[in-house]
């Protein structure tokens, strides 16, 4: 059954209201004075940067890194399996979805690590619980801070240190005391003149503030500080024809090139909850992921920061081995995680879970995601993983030269 | 004699159990004293404020035409309805003299979070909204029974695909996790069995009409949370809602959204919900002594901020010149009615307090001030305007820094109002 949807998210609003809607708002504002900008010390070349890509909805691992020679794969998925003609073979009987040509080239260049069968003990099949587990980095204890947020907690307040490309805060970047900054794709515009100076007065802290009121005051101050630095960088709008992920990564690429002192970026793509008619749409989405990341790495690859950037791609869970009645798949457990970049030691990590020897009817877990997070914290962010991950003791050596 | 605690408690009551005061309302309620003010805010009576409400027609759009020109017009109409149904609801929130019922309906929309992004059509969303309003202060058992037979909710959670020979677990899982019991109070097998109990309900996507198709319904007994029975949507909902975990779960959800996420509710609160009487539960919460003490701040979400600003400025949302722009601006801030990001609803508190949302809030304030009424500021002596603004917006007390900023803007009412509406004290109910 084809479902007609009218997905009126932010992009759709833009499309329908057109430039007129934007102009109505913009006309009330004056662009920040570029001369005020770049008040922040640039980050030295050679400082590693982590870019986290979240795929919302639960990406189907088996139609992304495909066990295309496994008879159980073909027999479990009538009408929605990818045969030899629709994949790009890698090795060990595994192949990339045929739409992922960019990732195939990164693999050839040994710059793509594919960690197989990633999840956590007793995987949860709920989007919200499982995404919360991945974003908090805490499968056992229910906590509210994100793992990158706790990294921020360990350092002085700096609105630049972690930036999410969106308008609302992702839980990933929310610590107990500090939060990352959110930057909408269109950049930030601030008032000028007396309104600007009076607004900034309201950003001062006050003895009377509760913690939340203080956060509200900080958000005003952060707007002015961020805007002064990023506005000149973001003059070039990303092409509206690009996928949402490509647009976000275009912004990240511009910020990195401009030496903005940010260690962690968070970007995302939605639409992976493919309960029905999965084959075409899921292929398109993973193709967008592959294209956008490959183009982004090429963009920074042409700058002095070519060797500084590591991209990590994950989703809250994979999907069932067996297709459901609607040529889609229901929520599952483990799935591959991708780590890409010049300093990444390419290849497979972990083990591809068996499609026949299932655990509670689902794919087994071969790698705990905390082994990947620990590598990102230790070898990219150069911080002690144990303090962020509740003393988690092990890590994968995904980064060249790591030990 | 009005105390600082009275001002704080009343401010929380008008902002959390309503959508902020209309001009003059905060001072009038203060004069009445807290017990009388609370009774007024929680009162359910005929609302003359809604006499001015215009309800647009939301016809069943039927199947999309195949002809390209007709198809374009059809989807344009679908899009416009999706905006106007949200405007209609925000009109209700703004115009109501007793907005408590709308506030509760808004809470339940976030609880049974259903998105038009998948449902597509305004009519099923409006029907669901009326259902939520009918039961917003009624009995949760009745509400849940109505919701598992609601076309928009079933469609949203793939009830369409849920048939006995190929069960889809989406509705069964979210029903227990997010709507009735909470994580940890059921097993994966309960989810699977509940999904079988929910099989057989087909939805007409454009009208939202629900049909029970007996041949798609699982006829074997299911085993859910220890009970064996051949359930249907109604009996399954009744049974799950009757579980004691439901009282704890719903009591916590309301406490978190009306009081604080940082302080646990009193253990006795679930007991108040023993009969699943929503009005009794929310009234008990409103009377809790924590409502008078410091330390239970809550941030306004974008829709809450927009609606309270419209009430203060005497703006009717649907009469703004460009509803598409309003939708775009609220969408940029991350919240538009009938379009939650997921079945988990919207985030809260810190999530709304970002640099980006500050920017959009300033943009939107400019826009609103072109259409709003500033009499409460302009008809007052300049020496009194800062104090008058706190009463106008229902703010217990300006901080010293905000007072300084406002005092620098006395000559320009628009700038003054922009500062007040974007102030930390107005964004957060302290």
Contacts between the chains, C-beta under 8 A, distances in Angstrom:
chain1	res1	chain2	res2	distance
A	1	B	160	7.6
A	3	B	118	7.6
A	3	B	205	7.5
A	4	B	64	6.0
A	4	B	120	6.2
A	4	B	205	8.0
A	5	B	117	6.7
A	5	B	118	5.7
A	5	B	120	5.5
A	6	B	75	6.6
A	6	B	78	5.4
A	6	B	79	6.1
A	6	B	82	6.6
A	6	B	116	7.4
A	6	B	117	7.5
A	6	B	120	4.6
A	7	B	117	4.7
A	7	B	118	7.8
A	8	B	79	6.4
A	8	B	82	6.0
A	8	B	116	7.4
A	8	B	117	6.6
A	8	B	327	7.7
A	8	B	331	7.8
A	8	B	339	6.9
A	9	B	117	6.6
A	9	B	331	7.0
A	9	B	339	7.7
A	10	B	328	7.7
A	10	B	331	4.9
A	10	B	332	6.2
A	13	B	324	7.3
A	13	B	327	5.8
A	13	B	328	4.1
A	13	B	331	4.9
A	13	B	332	8.0
A	14	B	328	6.9
A	16	B	79	6.0
A	16	B	324	6.4
A	17	B	322	7.8
A	17	B	324	4.4
A	17	B	325	6.3
A	17	B	327	7.8
A	17	B	328	5.2
A	21	B	322	7.3
A	21	B	324	6.1
A	21	B	325	5.0
A	21	B	328	5.0
A	22	B	328	8.0
A	24	B	322	7.0
A	24	B	325	5.6
A	24	B	367	7.3
A	25	B	325	7.3
A	25	B	329	6.9
A	25	B	363	4.8
A	25	B	366	7.8
A	25	B	367	6.9
A	28	B	363	6.8
A	28	B	366	4.2
A	28	B	367	7.1
A	29	B	363	6.8
A	29	B	366	7.6
A	124	B	183	7.8
A	125	B	169	7.8
A	125	B	173	7.0
A	125	B	188	6.6
A	125	B	191	7.6
A	126	B	173	6.1
A	126	B	174	7.7
A	126	B	177	5.3
A	126	B	183	7.1
A	127	B	342	6.8
A	127	B	343	7.7
A	127	B	344	7.4
A	128	B	177	7.4
A	128	B	178	7.1
A	128	B	342	7.0
A	128	B	343	7.7
A	128	B	344	4.3
A	129	B	177	7.1
A	129	B	183	5.5
A	159	B	355	7.0
A	166	B	356	7.6
A	167	B	332	5.8
A	167	B	333	6.4
A	167	B	334	5.3
A	167	B	354	7.0
A	167	B	356	4.3
A	167	B	357	6.1
A	167	B	360	6.7
A	168	B	333	7.8
A	168	B	334	3.8
A	168	B	347	6.5
A	168	B	351	5.4
A	168	B	352	7.0
A	168	B	354	6.7
A	168	B	356	7.8
A	168	B	357	7.0
A	169	B	347	7.2
A	169	B	350	6.3
A	169	B	351	4.4
A	169	B	352	8.0
A	169	B	353	7.9
A	169	B	354	5.3
A	171	B	347	7.6
A	171	B	351	7.8
A	174	B	350	5.9
A	174	B	351	7.5
A	179	B	350	6.0
A	179	B	354	7.7
A	181	B	354	6.9
A	181	B	355	5.5
A	182	B	354	4.2
A	182	B	355	6.7
A	182	B	356	4.6
A	182	B	357	7.7
A	183	B	355	7.5
A	183	B	356	6.3
A	184	B	332	6.9
A	184	B	356	4.7
A	184	B	359	7.7
A	184	B	360	7.9
A	188	B	355	6.5
A	188	B	356	6.7
A	188	B	359	5.3
A	189	B	359	6.1
A	189	B	363	7.7
A	190	B	359	6.7
A	190	B	362	7.7
A	191	B	362	6.2
A	194	B	408	7.1
A	194	B	409	7.3
A	194	B	412	7.9
A	194	B	415	6.8
A	195	B	409	8.0
A	195	B	415	5.5
A	195	B	418	6.5
A	195	B	419	7.6
A	197	B	408	7.9
A	198	B	405	4.3
A	198	B	406	8.0
A	198	B	408	5.3
A	198	B	409	5.8
A	198	B	415	7.3
A	198	B	419	5.7
A	199	B	362	7.6
A	199	B	405	7.4
A	199	B	419	6.9
A	199	B	422	7.1
A	201	B	401	5.8
A	201	B	402	7.8
A	201	B	404	5.6
A	201	B	405	4.0
A	201	B	408	7.4
A	202	B	401	6.1
A	202	B	402	5.3
A	202	B	405	4.9
A	202	B	419	6.6
A	202	B	422	7.6
A	202	B	423	5.7
A	202	B	424	6.4
A	204	B	401	4.4
A	205	B	401	7.7
A	206	B	399	3.8
A	206	B	400	5.7
A	206	B	401	5.0
A	206	B	402	7.7
A	207	B	400	7.8
A	208	B	397	7.1
A	208	B	399	4.7
A	208	B	400	7.2
A	209	B	399	6.5
A	209	B	424	7.1
A	210	B	294	6.8
A	210	B	295	6.9
A	210	B	297	4.4
A	210	B	428	7.3
A	210	B	430	5.5
A	211	B	297	7.0
A	212	B	297	3.9
A	212	B	298	7.2
A	212	B	299	5.7
A	212	B	349	6.1
A	212	B	350	7.4
A	212	B	353	7.3
A	212	B	428	4.7
A	212	B	430	7.9
A	213	B	297	6.4
A	213	B	399	7.6
A	213	B	424	4.9
A	213	B	425	6.7
A	213	B	428	4.8
A	213	B	430	5.8
A	214	B	424	7.7
A	215	B	299	7.7
A	215	B	350	5.7
A	215	B	353	4.6
A	215	B	428	7.8
A	216	B	299	7.0
A	216	B	353	5.1
A	216	B	424	3.7
A	216	B	427	4.4
A	216	B	428	5.0
A	217	B	401	7.7
A	217	B	424	4.5
A	218	B	353	7.6
A	219	B	353	4.5
A	219	B	354	5.7
A	219	B	355	5.7
A	219	B	357	7.0
A	219	B	358	4.9
A	220	B	358	5.3
A	220	B	422	7.4
A	220	B	424	7.3
A	222	B	354	7.7
A	222	B	355	4.1
A	222	B	358	7.7
A	223	B	355	4.0
A	223	B	356	7.7
A	223	B	358	4.5
A	223	B	359	5.6
A	226	B	355	5.2
A	227	B	355	7.7
A	227	B	359	7.7
A	275	B	158	5.3
A	275	B	161	6.4
A	275	B	168	6.3
A	275	B	170	6.6
A	276	B	158	7.3
A	276	B	161	5.9
A	324	B	161	7.2
A	324	B	166	5.6
A	324	B	168	6.4
A	325	B	161	7.0
A	325	B	163	6.9
A	325	B	165	6.9
A	325	B	166	3.0
A	326	B	161	4.8
A	326	B	166	7.4
A	326	B	168	7.5
A	328	B	161	7.9
A	330	B	168	6.8
A	330	B	169	6.0
A	330	B	170	7.8
A	331	B	169	7.3
A	331	B	173	7.9
A	360	B	188	7.0
